[in-house]
Amino acid sequence: MKQENTNSGVPIFRTSTSLIESFLSSSKKLVLIKNKKENNQIEILQSHDRKSIFFIAKDIEKVLKREDEKGESFLQVNFKSGKKIILTEEFIGFPPSSCVGLSPHRLPKVVTTADLLSVIDAIESFFYGKDEYQESLHDVQLFFESIASGAEAIGFNLIGERLWVEKMIPNKKLLN
């Protein structure tokens, strides 16, 4: 495999890793918990839910430093596989997966595991009499599946969340 270089001759995966490390060093809610230099493994932990993702630096195509409409900085990490993640001050963002029966216009382009927890709350509302959610149970299940599948596609382990929802909805198997 040919290794691409930047203008300075430094391999792209090294400069990408440096950008990620630098960004995470100033984050209070995302933590670089593992960076094994010998095989370029990276693991990033979200403080709010203790979920982490793992990837290899050589799998990164490029890292883009961006700002949102409020002027907050974030990184967009594009992988050679076509997958993408967003690193913000607090969360790892990812695109939701498409789901049969759910219009792609009903979800934002980027979601987080915090969004998944909101969907789980909505599912619980159907069983505990809360009226704050207007969606049908079927629609909320589709939202859950779309966000969960997107999260799993980038490396989050959501077996616990899937089991929790499966217990709430006994006739629906939500484990892939």
N, CA, C and O of each residue as an XYZ file, in Angstrom:
704
protein
N       0.834     -1.173      0.000
C       0.000      0.000      0.000
C       0.879      1.238      0.000
O       1.769      1.376      0.839
N       0.633      2.118     -0.924
C       1.406      3.350     -1.009
C       0.963      4.324      0.079
O      -0.231      4.509      0.313
N       1.930      4.935      0.730
C       1.639      5.879      1.793
C       1.693      7.294      1.242
O       2.709      7.722      0.695
N       0.571      8.028      1.395
C       0.542      9.400      0.910
C       1.317     10.302      1.851
O       1.351     10.070      3.059
N       1.938     11.331      1.296
C       2.676     12.279      2.114
C       2.095     13.669      1.965
O       1.479     13.997      0.950
N       2.299     14.481      2.989
C       1.942     15.879      2.899
C       3.084     16.593      2.196
O       4.078     15.958      1.845
N       2.965     17.894      1.983
C       4.035     18.656      1.344
C       5.335     18.597      2.128
O       6.413     18.696      1.542
N       5.252     18.438      3.430
C       6.456     18.408      4.259
C       7.092     17.024      4.309
O       8.132     16.850      4.944
N       6.497     16.054      3.663
C       7.052     14.705      3.665
C       6.598     13.865      4.851
O       7.020     12.715      4.971
N       5.755     14.395      5.727
C       5.256     13.661      6.885
C       4.044     12.839      6.439
O       3.148     13.375      5.788
N       4.002     11.546      6.777
C       2.852     10.737      6.371
C       1.543     11.356      6.854
O       1.473     11.896      7.958
N       0.500     11.275      6.014
C      -0.792     11.870      6.343
C      -1.340     11.313      7.645
O      -1.879     12.077      8.446
N      -1.224     10.000      7.892
C      -1.803      9.463      9.119
C      -1.118     10.031     10.347
O      -1.755     10.123     11.397
N       0.147     10.417     10.270
C       0.816     11.031     11.422
C       0.302     12.446     11.656
O       0.060     12.830     12.800
N       0.133     13.222     10.600
C      -0.387     14.576     10.786
C      -1.843     14.512     11.236
O      -2.268     15.336     12.046
N      -2.614     13.557     10.731
C      -3.995     13.386     11.159
C      -4.065     13.035     12.636
O      -4.879     13.587     13.376
N      -3.215     12.120     13.057
C      -3.170     11.726     14.455
C      -2.780     12.910     15.329
O      -3.337     13.087     16.413
N      -1.840     13.716     14.878
C      -1.423     14.894     15.641
C      -2.571     15.882     15.807
O      -2.751     16.448     16.885
N      -3.351     16.093     14.745
C      -4.518     16.974     14.834
C      -5.524     16.447     15.852
O      -6.065     17.210     16.653
N      -5.769     15.161     15.818
C      -6.710     14.547     16.759
C      -6.185     14.675     18.186
O      -6.921     15.080     19.085
N      -4.930     14.335     18.393
C      -4.339     14.435     19.728
C      -4.401     15.862     20.260
O      -4.744     16.079     21.423
N      -4.074     16.823     19.424
C      -4.095     18.225     19.827
C      -5.510     18.662     20.196
O      -5.712     19.318     21.218
N      -6.481     18.304     19.376
C      -7.874     18.668     19.640
C      -8.350     18.043     20.948
O      -8.984     18.713     21.763
N      -8.048     16.763     21.149
C      -8.513     16.069     22.348
C      -7.814     16.552     23.611
O      -8.377     16.461     24.701
N      -6.597     17.063     23.477
C      -5.883     17.549     24.663
C      -6.570     18.768     25.278
O      -6.392     19.043     26.465
N      -7.355     19.501     24.483
C      -8.067     20.658     25.015
C      -9.532     20.356     25.334
O     -10.240     21.217     25.856
N      -9.981     19.162     25.030
C     -11.367     18.783     25.296
C     -11.522     18.337     26.743
O     -10.662     17.650     27.293
N     -12.633     18.740     27.345
C     -12.928     18.330     28.712
C     -13.802     17.079     28.769
O     -13.892     16.435     29.814
N     -14.444     16.732     27.658
C     -15.404     15.627     27.652
C     -15.018     14.451     26.770
O     -15.583     13.366     26.912
N     -14.063     14.644     25.859
C     -13.533     13.540     25.049
C     -12.110     13.289     25.487
O     -11.329     14.223     25.665
N     -11.777     12.024     25.660
C     -10.465     11.672     26.189
C      -9.782     10.657     25.278
O     -10.374      9.645     24.902
N      -8.541     10.941     24.932
C      -7.724      9.972     24.219
C      -7.234      8.997     25.273
O      -6.373      9.344     26.082
N      -7.768      7.782     25.278
C      -7.394      6.858     26.341
C      -6.330      5.852     25.906
O      -5.718      5.183     26.739
N      -6.120      5.755     24.608
C      -5.096      4.833     24.155
C      -4.521      5.351     22.842
O      -5.260      5.659     21.907
N      -3.232      5.442     22.785
C      -2.566      5.773     21.530
C      -1.247      5.007     21.535
O      -0.219      5.498     22.001
N      -1.309      3.807     21.010
C      -0.119      2.973     20.957
C       0.651      3.325     19.699
O       0.263      2.950     18.593
N       1.742      4.047     19.878
C       2.509      4.553     18.742
C       3.016      3.444     17.822
O       3.098      3.636     16.609
N       3.356      2.283     18.391
C       3.951      1.231     17.566
C       3.013      0.700     16.491
O       3.472      0.290     15.425
N       1.706      0.699     16.752
C       0.783      0.249     15.709
C      -0.332      1.257     15.448
O      -1.355      0.923     14.851
N      -0.127      2.487     15.900
C      -1.020      3.610     15.587
C      -2.482      3.365     15.917
O      -3.363      3.740     15.144
N      -2.751      2.742     17.053
C      -4.113      2.514     17.500
C      -4.592      3.716     18.316
O      -3.854      4.260     19.138
N      -5.821      4.112     18.078
C      -6.399      5.252     18.782
C      -7.736      4.829     19.368
O      -8.550      4.195     18.696
N      -7.956      5.189     20.633
C      -9.247      4.965     21.271
C      -9.668      6.276     21.921
O      -8.893      6.903     22.644
N     -10.912      6.684     21.653
C     -11.441      7.938     22.180
C     -12.657      7.619     23.040
O     -13.565      6.904     22.616
N     -12.658      8.161     24.254
C     -13.723      7.930     25.228
C     -14.554      9.197     25.396
O     -14.010     10.293     25.527
N     -15.886      9.037     25.391
C     -16.801     10.129     25.721
C     -17.082     10.075     27.211
O     -17.520      9.041     27.714
N     -16.844     11.155     27.923
C     -17.047     11.181     29.374
C     -18.512     11.013     29.772
O     -18.805     10.363     30.776
N     -19.432     11.589     29.003
C     -20.835     11.614     29.433
C     -21.473     10.237     29.548
O     -22.349     10.040     30.390
N     -21.056      9.275     28.723
C     -21.662      7.945     28.791
C     -20.634      6.807     28.840
O     -20.992      5.630     28.803
N     -19.363      7.177     28.925
C     -18.255      6.212     29.016
C     -18.191      5.286     27.800
O     -17.667      4.177     27.895
N     -18.714      5.730     26.674
C     -18.633      4.966     25.426
C     -17.362      5.367     24.691
O     -16.948      6.526     24.734
N     -16.752      4.410     24.022
C     -15.537      4.725     23.283
C     -15.565      4.076     21.902
O     -16.276      3.101     21.655
N     -14.767      4.655     21.018
C     -14.547      4.062     19.703
C     -13.052      3.834     19.544
O     -12.234      4.482     20.197
N     -12.718      2.908     18.672
C     -11.342      2.497     18.449
C     -11.104      2.467     16.948
O     -11.947      1.987     16.190
N      -9.948      2.985     16.516
C      -9.583      2.880     15.105
C      -8.073      2.932     14.967
O      -7.361      3.244     15.921
N      -7.596      2.628     13.783
C      -6.166      2.638     13.478
C      -5.875      3.862     12.628
O      -6.584      4.135     11.660
N      -4.844      4.590     12.984
C      -4.516      5.852     12.318
C      -4.360      5.686     10.807
O      -4.738      6.580     10.050
N      -3.818      4.576     10.363
C      -3.608      4.362      8.925
C      -4.920      4.267      8.153
O      -4.932      4.378      6.927
N      -6.036      4.059      8.878
C      -7.349      3.982      8.232
C      -7.935      5.366      7.956
O      -8.963      5.482      7.289
N      -7.285      6.416      8.466
C      -7.772      7.784      8.266
C      -7.369      8.273      6.883
O      -6.210      8.166      6.483
N      -8.346      8.813      6.160
C      -8.061      9.443      4.877
C      -7.610     10.882      5.093
O      -6.584     11.308      4.562
N      -8.400     11.641      5.895
C      -8.007     13.007      6.228
C      -8.795     13.499      7.424
O      -9.858     12.976      7.758
N      -8.238     14.532      8.064
C      -8.880     15.189      9.194
C      -9.035     16.655      8.827
O      -8.074     17.318      8.436
N     -10.259     17.150      8.958
C     -10.549     18.537      8.625
C     -10.935     19.297      9.886
O     -11.809     18.859     10.635
N     -10.290     20.426     10.122
C     -10.661     21.284     11.244
C     -11.735     22.235     10.740
O     -11.560     22.905      9.722
N     -12.851     22.287     11.466
C     -13.997     23.084     11.038
C     -14.576     23.865     12.206
O     -14.186     23.674     13.358
N     -15.516     24.748     11.885
C     -16.267     25.486     12.900
C     -17.746     25.384     12.584
O     -18.146     25.381     11.420
N     -18.564     25.300     13.640
C     -20.008     25.289     13.433
C     -20.524     26.724     13.354
O     -19.747     27.677     13.403
N     -21.829     26.865     13.235
C     -22.418     28.194     13.077
C     -22.237     29.084     14.308
O     -22.393     30.301     14.212
N     -21.911     28.494     15.461
C     -21.656     29.267     16.682
C     -20.176     29.610     16.852
O     -19.792     30.255     17.828
N     -19.345     29.175     15.894
C     -17.909     29.434     15.977
C     -17.143     28.416     16.808
O     -15.964     28.618     17.098
N     -17.798     27.323     17.196
C     -17.147     26.260     17.968
C     -16.367     25.353     17.024
O     -16.884     24.938     15.986
N     -15.143     25.053     17.378
C     -14.299     24.185     16.556
C     -14.676     22.721     16.721
O     -15.088     22.291     17.798
N     -14.531     21.971     15.653
C     -14.689     20.526     15.699
C     -13.806     19.922     14.610
O     -13.356     20.619     13.701
N     -13.568     18.625     14.716
C     -12.813     17.907     13.689
C     -13.745     16.962     12.952
O     -14.589     16.301     13.557
N     -13.582     16.908     11.642
C     -14.251     15.894     10.830
C     -13.177     14.903     10.426
O     -12.202     15.269      9.769
N     -13.353     13.653     10.816
C     -12.390     12.605     10.497
C     -13.008     11.717      9.420
O     -14.025     11.064      9.652
N     -12.389     11.697      8.246
C     -12.834     10.866      7.129
C     -11.932      9.641      7.054
O     -10.707      9.758      7.066
N     -12.544      8.479      6.979
C     -11.794      7.236      6.891
C     -11.768      6.739      5.452
O     -12.646      7.069      4.655
N     -10.767      5.954      5.132
C     -10.622      5.401      3.781
C     -11.811      4.528      3.399
O     -12.110      4.369      2.216
N     -12.483      3.967      4.384
C     -13.656      3.117      4.143
C     -14.885      3.921      3.718
O     -15.885      3.352      3.280
N     -14.805      5.246      3.849
C     -15.946      6.103      3.545
C     -16.698      6.542      4.797
O     -17.542      7.435      4.724
N     -16.411      5.936      5.929
C     -17.057      6.339      7.177
C     -16.507      7.696      7.613
O     -15.396      8.079      7.249
N     -17.311      8.415      8.403
C     -16.911      9.723      8.927
C     -17.361      9.844     10.369
O     -18.398      9.308     10.761
N     -16.551     10.568     11.165
C     -16.970     10.942     12.506
C     -16.686     12.426     12.694
O     -15.863     13.016     11.994
N     -17.377     13.003     13.641
C     -17.166     14.387     14.029
C     -16.742     14.370     15.496
O     -17.395     13.735     16.325
N     -15.655     15.062     15.816
C     -15.215     15.198     17.203
C     -15.504     16.620     17.641
O     -14.926     17.566     17.105
N     -16.400     16.781     18.615
C     -16.705     18.089     19.171
C     -16.087     18.170     20.562
O     -15.379     17.253     20.978
N     -16.343     19.233     21.266
C     -15.844     19.389     22.630
C     -16.358     18.276     23.544
O     -15.660     17.853     24.465
N     -17.588     17.802     23.286
C     -18.215     16.843     24.195
C     -18.537     15.476     23.608
O     -18.597     14.486     24.337
N     -18.744     15.414     22.291
C     -19.279     14.192     21.711
C     -18.544     13.747     20.456
O     -17.834     14.514     19.806
N     -18.751     12.462     20.146
C     -18.338     11.903     18.871
C     -19.612     11.811     18.038
O     -20.534     11.072     18.382
N     -19.658     12.557     16.954
C     -20.828     12.551     16.085
C     -20.632     11.593     14.925
O     -19.503     11.272     14.552
N     -21.733     11.143     14.362
C     -21.699     10.188     13.258
C     -23.002     10.298     12.490
O     -24.000     10.777     13.027
N     -23.006      9.858     11.233
C     -24.269      9.882     10.475
C     -25.155      8.710     10.896
O     -24.662      7.601     11.105
N     -26.457      8.954     11.020
C     -27.351      7.825     11.301
C     -27.420      6.924     10.068
O     -27.227      7.384      8.942
N     -27.693      5.655     10.285
C     -27.852      4.728      9.161
C     -29.243      4.889      8.569
O     -30.186      5.284      9.255
N     -29.353      4.578      7.285
C     -30.687      4.610      6.675
C     -31.481      3.423      7.208
O     -30.924      2.370      7.517
N     -32.764      3.613      7.304
C     -33.616      2.590      7.897
C     -34.914      2.543      7.082
O     -35.565      3.571      6.896
N     -35.286      1.368      6.602
C     -36.507      1.209      5.816
C     -37.692      1.674      6.648
O     -37.882      1.237      7.783
N     -38.486      2.567      6.067
C     -39.660      3.076      6.756
C     -39.439      4.414      7.434
O     -40.381      5.004      7.964
N     -38.198      4.903      7.423
C     -37.886      6.187      8.060
C     -37.302      7.126      7.015
O     -36.256      6.843      6.432
N     -37.971      8.224      6.785
C     -37.492      9.205      5.822
C     -36.185      9.813      6.326
O     -36.113     10.231      7.482
N     -35.148      9.873      5.483
C     -33.863     10.437      5.913
C     -33.976     11.894      6.342
O     -33.102     12.395      7.050
N     -35.022     12.574      5.932
C     -35.209     13.990      6.288
C     -35.675     14.165      7.732
O     -35.681     15.282      8.249
N     -36.061     13.078      8.380
C     -36.551     13.168      9.760
C     -35.436     13.160     10.787
O     -35.677     13.438     11.962
N     -34.222     12.848     10.367
C     -33.077     12.828     11.283
C     -32.048     13.859     10.840
O     -31.950     14.177      9.655
N     -31.283     14.378     11.791
C     -30.185     15.275     11.395
C     -29.098     14.491     10.667
O     -29.072     13.261     10.720
N     -28.208     15.199      9.992
C     -27.126     14.534      9.259
C     -26.103     13.924     10.209
O     -25.432     12.952      9.862
N     -25.984     14.490     11.406
C     -25.043     13.994     12.408
C     -25.792     13.806     13.725
O     -26.534     14.685     14.164
N     -25.586     12.645     14.345
C     -26.194     12.332     15.633
C     -25.100     11.872     16.595
O     -23.952     11.670     16.199
N     -25.473     11.710     17.861
C     -24.527     11.246     18.879
C     -25.202     10.180     19.742
O     -26.398      9.922     19.604
N     -24.437      9.578     20.616
C     -25.031      8.609     21.533
C     -25.990      9.295     22.507
O     -26.891      8.642     23.035
N     -25.818     10.595     22.757
C     -26.773     11.339     23.592
C     -28.154     11.349     22.925
O     -29.175     11.272     23.610
N     -28.186     11.442     21.602
C     -29.459     11.372     20.876
C     -30.111     10.008     21.070
O     -31.333      9.900     21.176
N     -29.292      8.985     21.113
C     -29.804      7.631     21.327
C     -30.479      7.532     22.696
O     -31.527      6.901     22.829
N     -29.884      8.150     23.700
C     -30.480      8.127     25.039
C     -31.822      8.845     25.055
O     -32.734      8.425     25.768
N     -31.960      9.917     24.286
C     -33.248     10.620     24.177
C     -34.296      9.721     23.536
O     -35.458      9.736     23.942
N     -33.898      8.945     22.546
C     -34.830      8.025     21.898
C     -35.241      6.922     22.874
O     -36.403      6.518     22.898
N     -34.304      6.440     23.666
C     -34.643      5.423     24.676
C     -35.639      6.003     25.672
O     -36.575      5.315     26.079
N     -35.448      7.267     26.072
C     -36.420      7.931     26.952
C     -37.799      7.974     26.303
O     -38.809      7.761     26.973
N     -37.844      8.247     25.009
C     -39.119      8.292     24.290
C     -39.789      6.920     24.282
O     -41.006      6.820     24.440
N     -38.998      5.865     24.098
C     -39.553      4.507     24.130
C     -40.119      4.213     25.514
O     -41.214      3.665     25.644
N     -39.357      4.583     26.554
C     -39.840      4.372     27.925
C     -41.141      5.118     28.181
O     -41.987      4.646     28.940
N     -41.310      6.275     27.556
C     -42.522      7.074     27.785
C     -43.785      6.336     27.362
O     -44.855      6.565     27.926
N     -43.671      5.463     26.389
C     -44.839      4.697     25.950
C     -45.278      3.694     27.009
O     -46.452      3.327     27.063
N     -44.359      3.253     27.841
C     -44.668      2.219     28.821
C     -44.896      2.767     30.217
O     -45.355      2.041     31.098
N     -44.582      4.038     30.431
C     -44.746      4.623     31.764
C     -45.698      5.802     31.752
O     -45.735      6.573     32.711
N     -46.475      5.960     30.679
C     -47.541      6.929     30.642
C     -47.149      8.381     30.448
O     -47.987      9.263     30.632
N     -45.917      8.661     30.086
C     -45.518     10.043     29.830
C     -46.097     10.464     28.489
O     -46.159      9.664     27.555
N     -46.514     11.699     28.393
C     -47.128     12.191     27.159
C     -46.267     13.207     26.435
O     -46.764     13.902     25.549
N     -44.987     13.318     26.784
C     -44.168     14.373     26.185
C     -43.715     14.055     24.760
O     -43.208     14.946     24.078
N     -43.877     12.840     24.297
C     -43.449     12.479     22.950
C     -44.667     12.219     22.075
O     -45.616     11.561     22.501
N     -44.638     12.734     20.861
C     -45.774     12.642     19.958
C     -45.631     11.533     18.918
O     -46.607     11.179     18.258
N     -44.438     10.986     18.766
C     -44.207      9.973     17.737
C     -44.881      8.654     18.113
O     -45.137      8.397     19.289
N     -45.164      7.827     17.119
C     -45.681      6.489     17.396
C     -44.523      5.613     17.852
O     -43.365      5.905     17.552
N     -44.827      4.554     18.565
C     -43.789      3.645     19.041
C     -42.981      3.093     17.872
O     -41.761      2.959     17.965
N     -43.648      2.780     16.792
C     -42.948      2.252     15.616
C     -41.929      3.263     15.087
O     -40.793      2.898     14.782
N     -42.331      4.527     14.979
C     -41.411      5.569     14.505
C     -40.206      5.714     15.431
O     -39.072      5.851     14.974
N     -40.466      5.682     16.736
C     -39.374      5.829     17.695
C     -38.427      4.636     17.604
O     -37.214      4.793     17.746
N     -38.973      3.446     17.367
C     -38.117      2.276     17.170
C     -37.235      2.460     15.940
O     -36.068      2.067     15.949
N     -37.781      3.050     14.888
C     -36.990      3.302     13.682
C     -35.889      4.324     13.960
O     -34.766      4.172     13.479
N     -36.204      5.362     14.733
C     -35.176      6.331     15.121
C     -34.060      5.623     15.900
O     -32.876      5.848     15.654
N     -34.461      4.768     16.841
C     -33.475      4.024     17.630
C     -32.578      3.202     16.716
O     -31.354      3.252     16.833
N     -33.178      2.452     15.816
C     -32.404      1.574     14.939
C     -31.451      2.370     14.055
O     -30.308      1.961     13.850
N     -31.905      3.490     13.537
C     -31.081      4.321     12.668
C     -29.859      4.875     13.415
O     -28.736      4.821     12.914
N     -30.097      5.404     14.612
C     -28.990      5.975     15.390
C     -28.070      4.868     15.900
O     -26.848      4.994     15.819
N     -28.648      3.785     16.423
C     -27.832      2.690     16.953
C     -26.970      2.060     15.862
O     -25.787      1.795     16.078
N     -27.557      1.821     14.700
C     -26.781      1.223     13.600
C     -25.661      2.153     13.139
O     -24.560      1.697     12.833
N     -25.941      3.457     13.089
C     -24.897      4.426     12.745
C     -23.768      4.421     13.752
O     -22.597      4.483     13.379
N     -24.115      4.347     15.031
C     -23.107      4.310     16.102
C     -22.262      3.046     16.017
O     -21.039      3.096     16.152
N     -22.920      1.918     15.794
C     -22.191      0.658     15.692
C     -21.295      0.630     14.461
O     -20.221      0.028     14.485
N     -21.732      1.278     13.387
C     -20.932      1.303     12.155
C     -19.589      2.001     12.352
O     -18.619      1.689     11.660
N     -19.530      2.944     13.291
C     -18.250      3.617     13.535
C     -17.502      3.036     14.726
O     -16.416      3.506     15.065
N     -18.072      2.017     15.365
C     -17.329      1.309     16.395
C     -17.846      1.360     17.812
O     -17.211      0.799     18.705
N     -18.979      2.013     18.063
C     -19.537      1.993     19.412
C     -20.158      0.628     19.683
O     -20.752      0.025     18.789
N     -20.023      0.142     20.911
C     -20.651     -1.095     21.347
C     -21.956     -0.717     22.043
O     -21.937     -0.067     23.088
N     -23.074     -1.115     21.472
C     -24.384     -0.759     22.024
C     -25.211     -1.979     22.419
O     -26.441     -1.925     22.421
N     -24.551     -3.055     22.747
C     -25.280     -4.267     23.134
C     -26.160     -3.995     24.352
O     -27.309     -4.437     24.396
N     -25.630     -3.270     25.341
C     -26.420     -2.952     26.539
C     -27.672     -2.159     26.214
O     -28.745     -2.451     26.743
N     -27.549     -1.161     25.353
C     -28.697     -0.347     24.973
C     -29.715     -1.163     24.188
O     -30.922     -1.025     24.390
N     -29.220     -2.017     23.287
C     -30.141     -2.853     22.515
C     -30.885     -3.831     23.428
O     -32.085     -4.046     23.257
N     -30.185     -4.421     24.390
C     -30.844     -5.336     25.321
C     -31.883     -4.607     26.176
O     -32.960     -5.142     26.438
N     -31.559     -3.387     26.608
C     -32.481     -2.590     27.418
C     -33.784     -2.336     26.639
O     -34.879     -2.528     27.167
N     -33.647     -1.910     25.398
C     -34.815     -1.616     24.570
C     -35.562     -2.908     24.251
O     -36.792     -2.919     24.224
N     -34.842     -3.979     24.014
C     -35.489     -5.261     23.720
C     -36.328     -5.726     24.908
O     -37.390     -6.321     24.721
N     -35.857     -5.458     26.135
C     -36.640     -5.830     27.325
C     -37.906     -4.985     27.432
O     -38.939     -5.471     27.891
N     -37.830     -3.716     27.009
C     -39.011     -2.847     27.053
C     -40.020     -3.242     25.998
O     -41.227     -3.109     26.206
N     -39.530     -3.731     24.856
C     -40.396     -4.105     23.734
C     -40.161     -5.591     23.460
O     -39.406     -5.930     22.549
N     -40.786     -6.479     24.225
C     -40.435     -7.896     24.197
C     -40.593     -8.603     22.863
O     -39.888     -9.585     22.629
N     -41.458     -8.173     21.993
C     -41.647     -8.878     20.716
C     -40.814     -8.339     19.595
O     -41.029     -8.709     18.441
N     -39.861     -7.470     19.890
C     -38.995     -6.885     18.858
C     -37.545     -7.225     19.176
O     -37.050     -6.887     20.251
N     -36.877     -7.879     18.269
C     -35.466     -8.175     18.436
C     -34.681     -7.030     17.819
O     -34.791     -6.786     16.618
N     -33.884     -6.318     18.626
C     -33.131     -5.172     18.166
C     -31.628     -5.420     18.169
O     -30.845     -4.474     18.083
N     -31.221     -6.672     18.268
C     -29.791     -6.987     18.182
C     -29.481     -7.407     16.752
O     -30.144     -8.277     16.189
N     -28.464     -6.776     16.175
C     -28.088     -7.126     14.795
C     -27.258     -8.370     14.774
O     -26.847     -8.821     13.705
